[in-house]
Amino acid sequence: MEQWHRLQEVYKVRGPMLDDINARAPWHALYRRRTLDVLRELVAPDDSLLDLACGTGIFSKSLSSSVKSITLVDQSPVMLEIAKRNLGAVGVLGKCKFVEANIAKGEFETAEKFDVVLCTQALNFFSDLTPIFVMARSAMREGGLFYFDIDTCFRWVVIETMAGHLENALAIARTSSDVARNIVGADYYFHSRALVEESARRAGLGHLKSFGISFVSPLLHIFNQSQDFLYKEKLDARARPFLAEELLDQLYDVDRALEASVDLSAAGWMCFTCRASIPSSLDVLAST
């Protein structure tokens, strides 16, 4: 089954559960909090925001009062419908546009130029990042900002090891891909920092900055096997207390401290910001 058709089928089932389940998983609560802290510093009231592979629109919803307009793009009609409900719940549909398109196949085209382009929890589905980065670059105004994150190999080696999936843990470590498709039920690829940065530069993106977040997420997630968190009744009792506000605050402080002292590759997610370089940089890709 082709990757993008497989994802469509996965998210027909997974999509309607995501917001509810993610709200009950402490590793995702920490990820969202840390990501929003970053994003709120990057956007301005007059900005136009492009949310690629938007999913349920969780970050667009949180940023909706901080930007002028939002365009949300996803290949899944199920996810887009959930995103519409989520943005409608906060009364901002008038500033939102929803586009069903597969960005991996180059289906999203627009003459509009955006101030900020966002792509979170999606790039691990792509074996080659360069075409996505080229597309993002083409949608950015000069000097525009692109923010994206990448789920790390380290996190899933830890999770699969503790789940007893040692063969797949070894495959992830050796091949940088989820051979068993345990993570989401579709192909899932891991990209090194060096590869990400090279792909971004080839696409005409510059001024790259990288950092890690959710260093403690792999440790919290080991209480559950790979896909258990899709079902709230399977969320391990040992993980639940960390959702309490006081403990989540302490996790946040621990995570910030680790960011300052632990290598980026050991984070739960590697995060990147970059800006559009001069237009001629796009010619580099065409000539290679």
GULUMNU-336591 format. One record per residue (C-alpha): residue number from 1; residue in three letters; x, y, z. Coordinates in steps of 0.1 Angstrom, whole numbers, always signed. Each point is the difference from the previous one (the first is absolute). Layout:
BEGIN
PT pos code     u     v     w
PT NUM  ALA     X     Y     Z
...
//
This chain:
BEGIN
PT pos code     u     v     w
PT   1  MET    +0    +0    +0
PT   2  GLU   +14   +34   -10
PT   3  GLN   +11   +21   +30
PT   4  TRP   -25   +29    -5
PT   5  HIS   -29   -24    -4
PT   6  ARG   +11   -19   +31
PT   7  LEU    +1   +33   +20
PT   8  GLN   -35    +9   -12
PT   9  GLU   -13   -34   +14
PT  10  VAL   +20    +4   +32
PT  11  TYR   -14   +34    +8
PT  12  LYS   -36    -9    -8
PT  13  VAL    +3   -19   +33
PT  14  ARG   +27   +19   +18
PT  15  GLY   -11   +35    -8
PT  16  PRO   -32    +2   +20
PT  17  MET   +18   -13   +31
PT  18  LEU   +31   +22    -2
PT  19  ASP   -10   +31   +20
PT  20  ASP   -16   -20   +27
PT  21  ILE   +28   -25    +4
PT  22  ASN   +28   +26    -3
PT  23  ALA   -16   +20   +28
PT  24  ARG    +4   -31   +22
PT  25  ALA   +36    -8   -10
PT  26  PRO   +26   +19   +21
PT  27  TRP   +27    -2   -26
PT  28  HIS   -23   +18   -25
PT  29  ALA   -11   +25   +26
PT  30  LEU   +36   +10    +5
PT  31  TYR    +7    +0   -37
PT  32  ARG   -29   +24    -7
PT  33  ARG    +9   +23   +29
PT  34  ARG   +36    +3   -11
PT  35  THR    -9    +4   -37
PT  36  LEU   -26   +27    +8
PT  37  ASP   +25   +19   +21
PT  38  VAL   +23    +1   -31
PT  39  LEU   -27    +8   -26
PT  40  ARG   -15   +29   +20
PT  41  GLU   +33   +17    -1
PT  42  LEU    +2    -4   -38
PT  43  VAL   -33   +14   -11
PT  44  ALA   -14   +36    -1
PT  45  PRO   -35   +14    -3
PT  46  ASP    +3    +9   -37
PT  47  ASP   +15   -33   -10
PT  48  SER   -15   -24   -25
PT  49  LEU    +5   -36   +11
PT  50  LEU    +2   -31   -22
PT  51  ASP    -4   -33   +20
PT  52  LEU   +12   -29   -22
PT  53  ALA   -13   -35    +9
PT  54  CYS   -21   +17   +26
PT  55  GLY   -17   -30   +15
PT  56  THR   -26   +10   +25
PT  57  GLY   +12   +36    -2
PT  58  ILE   +12    -1   +36
PT  59  PHE   +27   +26    -3
PT  60  SER   -20   +22   -25
PT  61  LYS   -28    +1   +26
PT  62  SER   +23   +11   +27
PT  63  LEU   +17   +27   -22
PT  64  SER   -33   +12   -16
PT  65  SER    -3   +31   +22
PT  66  SER   +36    +9    -6
PT  67  VAL    +1    +2   -39
PT  68  LYS   -20   +17   -27
PT  69  SER    -9   -31   -22
PT  70  ILE    +6   -37    -1
PT  71  THR    +0   -25   -29
PT  72  LEU    -1   -36   +11
PT  73  VAL   +10   -28   -24
PT  74  ASP    -4   -37    +4
PT  75  GLN    -4   -30   -23
PT  76  SER   -27   -16   +23
PT  77  PRO   -36   +13    -2
PT  78  VAL    -6   -16   +34
PT  79  MET   +28   +21   +16
PT  80  LEU   -11   +32   -18
PT  81  GLU   -36    -5   +13
PT  82  ILE   +13    -3   +36
PT  83  ALA   +22   +31    -6
PT  84  LYS   -30   +19   -12
PT  85  ARG   -20    -9   +32
PT  86  ASN   +30    +9   +22
PT  87  LEU    +5   +34   -16
PT  88  GLY   -38    +6    -1
PT  89  ALA    -2    -7   +37
PT  90  VAL   +22   +31    +7
PT  91  GLY   -20   +21   -25
PT  92  VAL   +28    +7   -25
PT  93  LEU   -12   -17   -32
PT  94  GLY    -3   +34   -17
PT  95  LYS   +38    +2    +0
PT  96  CYS    +6   -36   -10
PT  97  LYS    +3   -18   -34
PT  98  PHE    +0   -38    -2
PT  99  VAL   +17   -18   -29
PT 100  GLU    -1   -37    -7
PT 101  ALA   +34    -8   -17
PT 102  ASN   +28   -25    +2
PT 103  ILE   +31   +21    +4
PT 104  ALA   +23   -30    -7
PT 105  LYS   -15    -1   -35
PT 106  GLY    +3   +37    -6
PT 107  GLU   -38    +4    +0
PT 108  PHE    +1   +32   +20
PT 109  GLU    +6   +31   -21
PT 110  THR    -7   +36    +9
PT 111  ALA    +9   +35   -12
PT 112  GLU    -3   +13   +36
PT 113  LYS   +32    +5   +19
PT 114  PHE    -1    -7   +37
PT 115  ASP   +19   +16   +29
PT 116  VAL    +2   -33   +20
PT 117  VAL    -1   -36   -12
PT 118  LEU    -5   -27   +25
PT 119  CYS    +4   -38    -3
PT 120  THR    -1   -20   +32
PT 121  GLN    -2   -38    +7
PT 122  ALA    -1    -8   -38
PT 123  LEU   +34    -1   -16
PT 124  ASN    +8   -35   +13
PT 125  PHE   -25   -12   -27
PT 126  PHE   +24   +12   -27
PT 127  SER   +30   -19   -12
PT 128  ASP   +13   +30   -18
PT 129  LEU    -4   +34   +16
PT 130  THR   +14   +22   -28
PT 131  PRO   -32    +2   -21
PT 132  ILE   -20   +10   +31
PT 133  PHE   +25   +27    +9
PT 134  VAL    +0   +13   -36
PT 135  MET   -38    +3    +2
PT 136  ALA    +1   +17   +33
PT 137  ARG   +26   +24   -13
PT 138  SER   -21    +9   -30
PT 139  ALA   -29    +9   +23
PT 140  MET   +21   +23   +22
PT 141  ARG    +4   +37    -5
PT 142  GLU   +35   +13    -1
PT 143  GLY   +13    -2   +36
PT 144  GLY   -29   -22   +10
PT 145  LEU    +4   -26   +27
PT 146  PHE    -3   -38    -2
PT 147  TYR    -4   -20   +32
PT 148  PHE    +0   -38    +0
PT 149  ASP    +8   -29   +22
PT 150  ILE   +12   -36    -4
PT 151  ASP    -7   -30   +23
PT 152  THR   +33   -15   +10
PT 153  CYS   +15   -34    -5
PT 154  PHE   +12    -1   +36
PT 155  ARG   -36    +4   +14
PT 156  TRP   -13   -30   -20
PT 157  VAL   +30   -22    +6
PT 158  VAL    -7    +4   +37
PT 159  ILE   -37    -5    -3
PT 160  GLU    +2   -31   -22
PT 161  THR   +27   -15   +22
PT 162  MET   -20    +4   +31
PT 163  ALA   -31   -14   -18
PT 164  GLY   +20   -31    -7
PT 165  HIS    +2    +7   -38
PT 166  LEU   +38    -5    -1
PT 167  GLU    +2    -9   -36
PT 168  ASN   -18   +31   -11
PT 169  ALA   +20   +22   +25
PT 170  LEU   +32   -13   -16
PT 171  ALA   -15    +6   -35
PT 172  ILE    -8   +36    +9
PT 173  ALA   +35    +6   +14
PT 174  ARG   +16   -16   -31
PT 175  THR   -23   +11   -29
PT 176  SER   -16   +32   +14
PT 177  SER   -35   -14    -8
PT 178  ASP   -28   -18   +18
PT 179  VAL    +2   -33   -18
PT 180  ALA   -29   -16   +19
PT 181  ARG   -22   +31    -4
PT 182  ASN    -7    -1   +37
PT 183  ILE    +0   +37    +6
PT 184  VAL   -31   +10   -21
PT 185  GLY    -6   -29   -23
PT 186  ALA   +17   +17   -30
PT 187  ASP   +35    +6   -11
PT 188  TYR   +19   +22   +25
PT 189  TYR   +34   +14    -8
PT 190  PHE   +26   +16   +23
PT 191  HIS   +23   +28   -13
PT 192  SER   +33   +11   +16
PT 193  ARG    +7   +36    +8
PT 194  ALA   +26    +2   -28
PT 195  LEU   -24   -14   -26
PT 196  VAL   -28   +24   +10
PT 197  GLU   +23   +30    -1
PT 198  GLU   +15   -10   -34
PT 199  SER   -35    -6   -15
PT 200  ALA   -11   +35   +13
PT 201  ARG   +30   +17   -15
PT 202  ARG    -5   -17   -34
PT 203  ALA   -36   +13    +1
PT 204  GLY   +11   +36    +4
PT 205  LEU    -6    +2   +38
PT 206  GLY   +26   +17   +21
PT 207  HIS    +8   +14   +35
PT 208  LEU    -8   -35   +15
PT 209  LYS    -3    -3   +37
PT 210  SER    -6   -34   +17
PT 211  PHE    -9   -11   +35
PT 212  GLY   -16   -29   +18
PT 213  ILE   -31    -3   +21
PT 214  SER   -17   -28   +20
PT 215  PHE   +32   -17   +12
PT 216  VAL   -20   -18   +26
PT 217  SER   -27   -12   -24
PT 218  PRO   +18   -33    -8
PT 219  LEU    +2    -8   +37
PT 220  LEU   -37    +7    +6
PT 221  HIS   -11   -19   -31
PT 222  ILE   +17   -32   +10
PT 223  PHE   -29    -7   +23
PT 224  ASN   -20    -9   -32
PT 225  GLN    +6   -19   -32
PT 226  SER    +1   +18   -32
PT 227  GLN   -37    +4    -8
PT 228  ASP   -15    -4   +34
PT 229  PHE    -5   +37    +4
PT 230  LEU   -27    -1   -27
PT 231  TYR   -23   -16   +26
PT 232  LYS    -5   +19   +32
PT 233  GLU    -8   -31   +20
PT 234  LYS   +35   -13    -8
PT 235  LEU   +19   +31   +12
PT 236  ASP   +22   -15   +27
PT 237  ALA    -9   +11   +36
PT 238  ARG   +36   +10    +6
PT 239  ALA    -2   +26   -27
PT 240  ARG   -32   +17   +11
PT 241  PRO   +12   +19   +30
PT 242  PHE   +23   +21   -22
PT 243  LEU   -30   +17   -15
PT 244  ALA    -7   +17   +34
PT 245  GLU    +9   +37    -4
PT 246  GLU   +27    +0   +27
PT 247  LEU   +18   -30   -14
PT 248  LEU    -3   +12   -36
PT 249  ASP   +15   +33   +11
PT 250  GLN   +29   -19   +16
PT 251  LEU    +4   -21   -32
PT 252  TYR    +2   +33   -20
PT 253  ASP   +28   +13   +22
PT 254  VAL   +19   -33    -2
PT 255  ASP    -4    +1   -38
PT 256  ARG   +13   +36    -3
PT 257  ALA   +30   -10   +21
PT 258  LEU    +8   -30   -22
PT 259  GLU    -2   +22   -31
PT 260  ALA   +29   +20   +13
PT 261  SER   +21   -30    +8
PT 262  VAL    -9   -30   -22
PT 263  ASP    +7    -5   -37
PT 264  LEU   -28    +8   -24
PT 265  SER    -1   -36   -14
PT 266  ALA   -12   -12   +34
PT 267  ALA   -31   +22    +0
PT 268  GLY   -35   -13    -7
PT 269  TRP    -2   +24   -29
PT 270  MET   +26   +20   -19
PT 271  CYS   -14   +35    -9
PT 272  PHE   +12   +24   -26
PT 273  THR    -6   +35   -11
PT 274  CYS   +13   +15   -33
PT 275  ARG    -7   +29   -23
PT 276  ALA    -5    +4   -37
PT 277  SER   +33    +7   -18
PT 278  ILE    +4   +20   -32
PT 279  PRO   -21   -15   -29
PT 280  SER   +30   -11   -19
PT 281  SER    +6   -26   +27
PT 282  LEU   -28   -21   -15
PT 283  ASP   +21    -3   -32
PT 284  VAL   +25   -21   +21
PT 285  LEU   -25   -28    +2
PT 286  ALA    -8    +1   -37
PT 287  SER   +36    -3    -9
PT 288  THR    +8   -30   +22
//
